[in-house]
């Protein structure tokens, strides 16, 4: 091969150069030693200079390029490089031989390659078709979602408009019902009929009537509180003679609270539900019990039914309370009805509210039996119930102020 020929030429050139150098050095030595012409004697100094000059001429100057060690290293490196080239060329030759064998192997491999290419093309078409079908399905699903959203938005706008209209009607009705002139005589329509015609011991029937009465009392929640009341802590009791109910005791309390109306509603409702059972309606509580109280007429057996309902509105919380107290031995029944309205404070609507309570106690008229009742028993029961509810309102005011104060101290710690 070409690289072997080049190596032989280089070796021949190197040998000729070394032979020429040796020949040149040997010729100089023979010329200086075999001269036959007679010579005249020389002085010792001249002979020494001549000997030194001859010695200089005979000394061989060796360079790094002519050193045998350098030449050996160069030859070794060249051999290694040539071996690497030979290995690379052999690898290329094997690859060419393999390719040549594949070409000469026949038609079957080509057919297999063609078949594989056809399969790949078919799979590619199927994949494109699947992607196209999936894209169409996604588009159809997106259109259905879009149409559903548009329909929901239209329905939401209609419902909001209906709700706004209903709120306007509700505000108009509330303003109308808050006029006392409109409510004159409404007790004859919404009030319960006297229960003297029914057994006073039928507490289930009386509880059902009490539930209905509390629902009706909710309609009066906007008119029972005077509009000129200042939002300051107060509590007072008055006794008046009503044209329909007769003697009636009324209690009014006002309690400003340093918390929201939601927190105030939870505080009041939590204290009420702690000693009562769940009612049959949402946000309702009830309680039934029988007790005996001493009086100047002796011990009186009382059957008491209590029903409470909470109504949550956008701008206030209303809690309506109804009691029916039966005295079977004296054929008497007392009514206790109470309203509490918790509204936002005008000074601090977000973290302030005002709780107003209004309570009425009266002996329910008994028609023809009115003349037969014992007035001393009625007076004793009035005094006893007045003391009980005054203490209740005082304790309730203290509890509300205490709990609201705790919430007010907790809010800065919580970061609100």
TORMARLUM-223771 format. One record per residue (C-alpha): residue number from 1; residue in one letter; x, y, z. Coordinates in pm, 1 decimal. Example, Ala and Ser with C-alpha at 12.3 -4.5 7.8 and 13.67 -1.06 7.14 Angstrom:
1:A:1230.0:-450.0:780.0
2:S:1367.0:-106.0:714.0
This chain:
1:X:0.0:0.0:0.0
2:X:100.9:366.7:-37.4
3:X:187.9:425.0:325.4
4:X:429.2:125.3:326.9
5:X:610.7:260.2:19.5
6:X:646.0:601.2:182.5
7:X:798.1:442.4:492.6
8:X:1058.4:254.6:282.7
9:X:1157.8:570.7:95.0
10:X:1207.5:759.9:416.9
11:X:1426.4:485.6:561.1
12:X:1642.7:477.4:244.6
13:X:1687.8:854.0:251.8
14:X:1790.7:839.9:617.8
15:X:2050.5:567.7:549.0
16:X:2202.9:762.0:257.6
17:X:2236.1:1075.5:473.0
18:X:2414.0:886.2:752.2
19:X:2650.0:717.5:500.5
20:X:2737.2:1051.6:345.4
21:X:2821.4:1200.6:685.7
22:X:3047.5:904.7:773.4
23:X:3222.5:923.5:435.7
24:X:3290.5:1293.9:472.5
25:X:3443.6:1249.3:817.0
26:X:3665.6:955.1:703.3
27:X:3802.8:1142.7:396.0
28:X:3915.7:1432.5:606.0
29:X:4099.4:1198.7:839.9
30:X:4290.4:1019.9:554.8
31:X:4392.9:1344.7:387.1
32:X:4544.4:1474.1:706.2
33:X:4725.7:1150.3:794.4
34:X:4864.9:1022.0:454.8
35:X:5028.2:1331.5:305.7
36:X:5370.2:1216.7:141.8
37:X:5534.7:1554.4:76.4
38:X:5832.8:1634.5:286.7
39:X:5782.2:1891.4:551.2
40:X:6005.2:2103.3:743.0
41:X:6027.2:2078.3:1113.6
42:X:5775.1:2273.6:1315.9
43:X:5800.7:2428.3:1649.6
44:X:5627.4:2278.3:1950.3
45:X:5377.3:2564.3:1963.5
46:X:5291.0:2522.6:1600.0
47:X:5249.8:2149.6:1643.6
48:X:5021.0:2202.5:1940.1
49:X:4803.1:2444.7:1741.0
50:X:4791.1:2208.5:1447.8
51:X:4702.3:1914.0:1674.4
52:X:4423.9:2116.2:1835.1
53:X:4290.1:2218.6:1496.7
54:X:4292.3:1857.9:1378.3
55:X:4116.1:1748.3:1692.1
56:X:3847.4:2010.0:1625.9
57:X:3797.8:1883.9:1274.2
58:X:3771.1:1522.5:1386.9
59:X:3510.8:1595.6:1660.6
60:X:3155.1:1517.7:1543.6
61:X:2889.7:1776.5:1625.7
62:X:2567.1:1599.6:1733.5
63:X:2240.1:1784.5:1725.3
64:X:1899.1:1696.5:1874.0
65:X:1772.4:1602.1:1528.2
66:X:2053.6:1355.5:1467.5
67:X:2036.7:1185.6:1807.4
68:X:1953.4:815.0:1786.8
69:X:1714.9:839.2:2087.6
70:X:1511.8:1115.6:1922.8
71:X:1499.0:919.1:1600.8
72:X:1375.7:610.9:1785.6
73:X:1102.9:806.5:1958.4
74:X:997.5:966.3:1630.2
75:X:986.2:628.9:1460.6
76:X:783.3:482.2:1747.1
77:X:530.5:766.7:1735.4
78:X:501.8:728.8:1361.7
79:X:434.6:356.4:1400.5
80:X:160.7:417.9:1656.4
81:X:-3.4:676.2:1429.7
82:X:9.9:438.5:1137.7
83:X:-142.8:158.8:1345.9
84:X:-433.3:384.0:1444.6
85:X:-488.4:477.0:1081.2
86:X:-479.0:111.4:985.9
87:X:-741.7:26.9:1251.0
88:X:-969.3:306.1:1127.6
89:X:-929.4:192.3:768.4
90:X:-1008.7:-166.3:863.1
91:X:-1324.5:-52.6:1042.5
92:X:-1432.3:145.8:737.0
93:X:-1359.9:-157.0:520.3
94:X:-1581.1:-379.7:738.1
95:X:-1862.6:-128.4:713.0
96:X:-1832.6:-116.7:334.9
97:X:-1831.5:-493.5:319.9
98:X:-2144.7:-512.8:534.5
99:X:-2320.1:-261.9:310.8
100:X:-2210.1:-453.3:4.2
101:X:-2344.6:-775.7:160.2
102:X:-2678.1:-612.5:229.9
103:X:-2703.5:-498.3:-130.1
104:X:-2617.9:-847.8:-260.2
105:X:-2845.7:-1025.9:-7.6
106:X:-3154.2:-1014.1:-235.5
107:X:-3502.8:-871.5:-287.6
108:X:-3668.8:-996.9:32.1
109:X:-3511.7:-735.9:262.5
110:X:-3614.8:-459.9:24.6
111:X:-3969.1:-590.6:21.3
112:X:-3970.1:-600.0:399.7
113:X:-3844.7:-243.8:408.5
114:X:-4115.2:-139.7:163.8
115:X:-4381.4:-322.5:368.4
116:X:-4257.2:-158.3:686.8
117:X:-4268.3:181.5:517.8
118:X:-4626.3:113.6:407.1
119:X:-4722.8:12.6:762.1
120:X:-4564.7:325.7:900.8
121:X:-4752.1:539.1:648.7
122:X:-5080.5:364.4:739.0
123:X:-5019.4:416.6:1109.6
124:X:-4933.0:780.0:1045.3
125:X:-5259.9:827.9:854.0
126:X:-5455.2:658.0:1132.5
127:X:-5284.8:878.5:1391.9
128:X:-5365.4:1192.9:1194.0
129:X:-5726.2:1077.1:1160.7
130:X:-5745.9:1008.1:1536.1
131:X:-5605.8:1350.7:1613.9
132:X:-5852.6:1510.7:1376.6
133:X:-6143.1:1322.3:1537.7
134:X:-6026.5:1412.5:1887.0
135:X:-5989.0:1777.7:1787.2
136:X:-6344.5:1774.5:1653.2
137:X:-6473.8:1617.5:1975.8
138:X:-6291.0:1874.2:2186.9
139:X:-6431.6:2154.3:1974.7
140:X:-6784.1:2015.5:2010.4
141:X:-6740.7:1982.0:2388.1
142:X:-6604.0:2336.5:2410.9
143:X:-6901.8:2469.5:2213.4
144:X:-7143.0:2285.7:2444.2
145:X:-6966.7:2431.5:2748.2
146:X:-6975.2:2778.5:2594.2
147:X:-7346.8:2754.0:2514.0
148:X:-7420.0:2621.9:2862.8
149:X:-7225.2:2907.8:3017.3
150:X:-7407.9:3164.1:2804.9
151:X:-7740.6:3013.7:2905.7
152:X:-7639.1:3012.5:3273.4
153:X:-7530.7:3376.4:3250.5
154:X:-7863.0:3474.5:3095.7
155:X:-8050.1:3284.0:3366.1
156:X:-7832.0:3443.1:3634.4
157:X:-7912.1:3791.0:3502.2
158:X:-8283.2:3710.5:3501.7
159:X:-8266.5:3576.1:3856.9
160:X:-8073.7:3881.6:3975.4
161:X:-8333.2:4109.3:3818.6
162:X:-8612.3:3907.0:3981.9
163:X:-8434.3:3919.4:4318.5
164:X:-8383.7:4294.9:4292.8
165:X:-8750.2:4339.5:4210.2
166:X:-8849.8:4114.5:4501.2
167:X:-8630.3:4315.0:4737.6
168:X:-8799.5:4634.3:4623.8
169:X:-9141.2:4481.2:4685.3
170:X:-9023.3:4351.4:5023.6
171:X:-8894.3:4696.1:5123.9
172:X:-9219.6:4855.4:5013.0
173:X:-9427.1:4604.7:5212.7
174:X:-9203.1:4645.3:5513.9
175:X:-9236.9:5022.1:5500.0
176:X:-9613.1:4985.6:5474.3
177:X:-9633.7:4739.8:5761.8
178:X:-9416.4:4958.5:5982.5
179:X:-9686.7:5222.5:5984.0
180:X:-9891.0:5178.4:6298.3
181:X:-10202.0:5300.6:6124.4
182:X:-10179.6:5005.3:5887.6
183:X:-10149.8:4754.6:6173.0
184:X:-10449.1:4879.5:6367.8
185:X:-10675.4:4582.7:6423.1
186:X:-10437.8:4329.4:6272.4
187:X:-10437.5:4133.6:6599.0
188:X:-10795.1:4039.3:6529.2
189:X:-10681.5:3874.9:6207.4
190:X:-10345.5:3725.6:6303.4
191:X:-10400.8:3671.5:6672.9
192:X:-10477.9:3331.7:6819.3
193:X:-10822.7:3257.0:6946.6
194:X:-10859.6:3209.7:7323.2
195:X:-10788.2:2856.3:7430.5
196:X:-11049.3:2829.5:7704.3
197:X:-11271.8:2624.5:7479.5
198:X:-10991.7:2361.5:7449.9
199:X:-10830.3:2160.1:7729.1
200:X:-10554.0:2360.2:7892.1
201:X:-10353.9:2041.9:7946.5
202:X:-10317.8:1979.2:7569.2
203:X:-9963.7:2117.8:7544.7
204:X:-9894.8:1976.1:7195.8
205:X:-10189.0:2164.2:7051.3
206:X:-10087.7:2477.8:7238.1
207:X:-9726.9:2446.5:7106.2
208:X:-9853.2:2423.5:6747.2
209:X:-10056.5:2740.2:6796.0
210:X:-9756.1:2909.7:6958.3
211:X:-9538.1:2830.0:6655.5
212:X:-9792.2:2990.2:6425.1
213:X:-9818.6:3294.6:6648.3
214:X:-9440.8:3346.8:6644.4
215:X:-9445.8:3334.7:6264.3
216:X:-9713.1:3607.8:6267.6
217:X:-9522.4:3815.1:6522.0
218:X:-9231.2:3836.4:6279.6
219:X:-9443.0:4067.6:6063.8
220:X:-9451.0:4322.1:6349.4
221:X:-9071.2:4332.7:6390.5
222:X:-9034.5:4656.2:6195.4
223:X:-9300.9:4851.8:6384.8
224:X:-9255.0:4765.9:6751.7
225:X:-8938.8:4974.6:6798.8
226:X:-8971.7:5355.1:6814.4
227:X:-8762.9:5531.5:6548.4
228:X:-8640.6:5807.7:6784.3
229:X:-8450.7:5579.8:7023.1
230:X:-8085.2:5671.5:7076.1
231:X:-7833.3:5382.6:7046.2
232:X:-7719.3:5396.8:7410.2
233:X:-7740.7:5136.4:7684.8
234:X:-8083.7:5158.1:7842.1
235:X:-8359.8:4947.6:7993.8
236:X:-8703.0:5054.5:8115.2
237:X:-9040.9:4902.1:8199.4
238:X:-9388.3:5047.6:8156.4
239:X:-9740.1:4922.4:8231.1
240:X:-10023.0:5033.2:8007.2
241:X:-10388.1:4951.7:7947.3
242:X:-10438.8:4817.9:7598.9
243:X:-10779.5:4832.7:7431.6
244:X:-10758.3:4470.0:7319.2
245:X:-10522.3:4298.2:7562.4
246:X:-10609.1:4488.5:7877.3
247:X:-10330.9:4535.4:8128.9
248:X:-9996.7:4497.3:7948.9
249:X:-9640.6:4519.1:8080.1
250:X:-9379.6:4633.2:7826.7
251:X:-9001.4:4620.2:7858.8
252:X:-8752.9:4786.8:7620.0
253:X:-8375.2:4743.9:7620.8
254:X:-8104.6:4888.1:7392.2
255:X:-7755.8:4735.8:7388.4
256:X:-7478.7:4873.0:7163.2
257:X:-7220.0:4605.1:7084.0
258:X:-6866.8:4636.6:6947.6
259:X:-6899.6:4352.7:6695.8
260:X:-7071.7:4272.5:6367.6
261:X:-7438.3:4176.8:6345.3
262:X:-7335.4:3819.7:6256.1
263:X:-7125.9:3785.9:6572.4
264:X:-7399.7:3943.8:6783.2
265:X:-7657.0:3702.1:6637.4
266:X:-7431.5:3406.2:6724.1
267:X:-7382.4:3535.5:7078.3
268:X:-7755.0:3578.4:7150.4
269:X:-7865.2:3261.0:6972.5
270:X:-7594.9:3056.6:7145.9
271:X:-7718.0:3164.4:7489.7
272:X:-8078.2:3078.3:7394.1
273:X:-8017.1:2735.2:7241.0
274:X:-7802.2:2621.6:7533.4
275:X:-8113.8:2534.2:7743.0
276:X:-8367.7:2452.7:7469.5
277:X:-8440.9:2179.0:7219.2
278:X:-8440.6:2200.3:6841.6
279:X:-8772.3:2289.5:6686.9
280:X:-8942.1:2147.1:6381.4
281:X:-8850.2:2445.8:6162.7
282:X:-8510.5:2591.1:6066.2
283:X:-8350.7:2813.0:6331.7
284:X:-8621.8:2732.1:6583.6
285:X:-8605.7:2623.6:6948.0
286:X:-8874.9:2510.1:7190.6
287:X:-8915.7:2412.0:7551.9
288:X:-9195.3:2270.3:7766.9
289:X:-9197.6:2233.2:8141.5
290:X:-9425.5:2237.3:8447.5
291:X:-9332.1:2422.7:8765.2
292:X:-9484.4:2532.8:9092.6
293:X:-9442.9:2886.7:9227.2
294:X:-9549.3:3023.9:9565.6
295:X:-9800.7:3309.9:9587.5
296:X:-10035.4:3474.6:9837.6
297:X:-10301.6:3234.6:9713.6
298:X:-10081.0:2934.4:9779.2
299:X:-9868.0:2735.3:9542.3
300:X:-9959.5:2779.7:9177.5
301:X:-9892.4:2511.2:8918.6
302:X:-9771.9:2664.0:8590.7
303:X:-9735.9:2493.9:8254.5
304:X:-9502.5:2691.6:8033.1
305:X:-9440.5:2656.2:7661.4
306:X:-9163.0:2852.8:7493.5
307:X:-9090.2:2884.7:7121.0
308:X:-8808.1:3092.4:6965.1
309:X:-8732.2:3154.8:6597.4
310:X:-8439.4:3336.9:6435.3
311:X:-8475.2:3521.0:6103.4
312:X:-8155.5:3630.0:5926.5
313:X:-8185.7:3915.6:5678.3
314:X:-7930.1:4106.3:5472.1
315:X:-7913.5:4406.9:5706.2
316:X:-8040.9:4270.5:6037.1
317:X:-8103.5:3961.6:6252.6
318:X:-8447.2:3923.2:6411.1
319:X:-8519.5:3684.4:6700.0
320:X:-8886.1:3638.8:6794.2
321:X:-8983.1:3486.0:7126.5
322:X:-9326.2:3355.7:7230.5
323:X:-9435.3:3214.6:7569.0
324:X:-9765.6:3061.5:7669.2
325:X:-9812.4:3024.1:8046.0
326:X:-10110.1:2815.9:8153.8
327:X:-10261.3:2818.2:8503.8
328:X:-10515.6:2532.1:8479.0
329:X:-10643.4:2558.0:8837.9
330:X:-10752.8:2919.2:8786.3
331:X:-10827.4:2884.9:8414.0
332:X:-10577.7:3157.4:8322.8
333:X:-10327.0:3189.9:8045.9
334:X:-10059.4:3454.6:8006.2
335:X:-9884.5:3557.2:7688.0
336:X:-9523.5:3671.4:7665.2
337:X:-9407.0:3791.4:7323.9
338:X:-9069.6:3941.8:7254.1
339:X:-8872.2:4077.5:6960.2
340:X:-8499.2:4140.0:6930.9
341:X:-8365.9:4321.2:6623.0
342:X:-7987.8:4344.1:6571.1
343:X:-7896.3:4613.4:6318.2
344:X:-7571.9:4772.1:6201.0
345:X:-7434.5:5066.5:6391.6
346:X:-7442.8:5395.0:6202.2
347:X:-7110.5:5497.8:6359.1
348:X:-6928.3:5171.8:6268.8
349:X:-7132.2:4955.5:6029.5
350:X:-6862.8:4686.4:5991.9
351:X:-6758.2:4631.0:6353.7
352:X:-7051.3:4775.2:6544.8
353:X:-7419.3:4694.2:6590.6
354:X:-7715.1:4773.6:6814.8
355:X:-7945.8:4512.6:6970.7
356:X:-8296.8:4635.4:7055.9
357:X:-8541.7:4420.7:7253.3
358:X:-8912.4:4471.8:7309.6
359:X:-9124.8:4245.4:7534.2
360:X:-9494.5:4237.2:7621.4
361:X:-9665.5:4044.7:7904.2
362:X:-10042.1:4027.3:7929.7
363:X:-10319.0:3798.4:8046.1
364:X:-10507.5:3675.8:7744.1
365:X:-10873.8:3782.6:7747.6
366:X:-11117.9:3499.4:7820.2
367:X:-11446.1:3642.5:7696.6
368:X:-11738.3:3554.0:7925.6
369:X:-11501.2:3397.8:8181.6
370:X:-11319.2:3728.7:8223.2
371:X:-11545.6:3825.4:8513.9
372:X:-11474.5:3498.2:8699.6
373:X:-11096.1:3521.7:8719.9
374:X:-10918.5:3595.2:9044.8
375:X:-10757.5:3938.8:9013.1
376:X:-10524.2:3874.3:9305.7
377:X:-10379.3:3573.0:9124.4
378:X:-10346.5:3779.8:8809.5
379:X:-10164.7:4059.3:8995.6
380:X:-9932.0:3809.6:9167.3
381:X:-9844.9:3649.2:8835.3
382:X:-9784.4:3990.5:8677.2
383:X:-9542.0:4085.4:8954.4
384:X:-9363.7:3749.5:8941.5
385:X:-9327.0:3751.7:8562.1
386:X:-9210.7:4114.9:8564.4
387:X:-8931.2:4035.2:8811.5
388:X:-8826.9:3724.8:8616.9
389:X:-8798.7:3902.8:8281.8
390:X:-8631.2:4214.0:8425.4
391:X:-8359.7:3991.5:8568.5
392:X:-8340.6:3804.6:8239.6
393:X:-8291.1:4121.5:8035.1
394:X:-8031.4:4255.3:8277.3
395:X:-7831.9:3931.6:8265.2
396:X:-7867.4:3921.2:7886.1
397:X:-7735.2:4275.3:7848.5
398:X:-7433.7:4199.7:8068.0
399:X:-7359.9:3881.0:7873.4
400:X:-7384.8:4055.9:7536.1
401:X:-7153.4:4339.1:7641.7
402:X:-6902.7:4094.0:7791.1
403:X:-6894.7:3864.0:7485.8
404:X:-6873.9:4156.6:7242.2
405:X:-6585.1:4300.6:7442.9
406:X:-6400.5:3969.2:7421.4
407:X:-6446.2:3963.4:7043.0
408:X:-6318.1:4321.3:7018.9
409:X:-6004.3:4228.8:7213.5
410:X:-5949.8:3916.2:7006.4
411:X:-5966.6:4082.4:6663.1
412:X:-5635.8:4279.9:6691.4
413:X:-5455.5:3964.4:6805.4
414:X:-5588.6:3767.6:6506.9
415:X:-5479.7:4040.7:6266.8
416:X:-5821.2:4157.9:6147.8
